[in-house]
Amino acid sequence: MVIIEVSLLSGFIVTSRSRMLLENRTIVKKIEVKANVVYIYLEKLNDESQTFTLQLEQAIQVKNLKPASIKIYDYYQPGGLQISYYLGVGR
C-alpha cells in the first residue's frame, strides 16, 4: 500500500468536492483528513504516471505563507520516502 501524505497550507482546508473526486478513482483505497494533513491510501503504484489534484479552500488569511510538504511512501517500507513542497497554484 502506498500513502500520499499532504500537509495543508496554513489557513487552508480541503474541499468536499476534491475528496469525492479522489475517492471515485479506482486506485484510491481510502482518504483520511486529520488536523492539517490529508492521507491518501493507494492500493499500489506501477510505472504509469498518475496525477492527483487536491482542491483547497482558503478559510483564514495567512501572511507570509510557507511551503507545505507532500510525502509519498510505501506503508510497509517507509524508508523509500519521497518529499516535495508546494505553495499552491497562482502563488
N, C-alpha and C positions, 0 to 999 in steps of 0.2 A: 504494500500500500504506500502511496506517495502522498505527502502532505504539502500543501502550499499555505504558508502562514503569512498573512498580510497584516502588518501593523497599520492602523488607520492614521491618517494625518491628524494632527491636533485640531479639534473643533469640528471634525467631520464624522458622519455616520454613513453606514452602507444602506442603500435604498432597498425597499422590499422587492421592487421590480427586478433589481440586479440579482438578488438572492434567487428569485423564481427562475430567471433565465439560466442561471448556473445550475440549479437543481434539475432542470429539464434536460441537461446534457447527459448522455449515457455513460460517459467516462466518470462523472462525478457521483461518488457514493454518498457523501454527506457533507453538510455545511454547518459550522457552528460559529456563533458570534459571541465572544466572551470579552467583556470590557472593551478595549480598543483594538482587538485583534480578531480577524476573520480566519478561520481554519477551513480549508477546502480539502476534503479527503478524496483521493482518486484511487480507482482500482489498481491501475498500473499505467506506466507510460511506455511508449515504444519509440521508434525512430521518426514517426510522423510529427510534424510541427503542430503544436497546439497553441491557441490563443484564448486567453481568458480575460474578459472585460468585467471590471468591478466598478459600478457607478456609485460615486459618493455624493453626499449632500452636505453642504456646509451648515452646521447647526449653530456654531458660535464663531464670531470673527476672531481670528488669532493673528497677531502681528509677528513678523519675523519667523514665518513658518519654516520648520526644519524638515529635511527629507525623512521619510518613513521607510522601513525595510520590508522586503519580500524575501522570505526564506523558503526554499524548496528542498525537501529531503525525503529519504526512504524511511518509513516508520520503523522498520526493522534494522536499518543500518544508518543511523543519523550522522555518522562520520562523513558522509559524502555531501554535506550541507553546501548549498549554493545561496549566496546572498546578493540581492540587488537593492537599489534605493530608488525612490520616486518622489516627485513633488506634485504630480498631477498634470493633466493636460491644460495648456493655456497659462501656466505659471512661469 
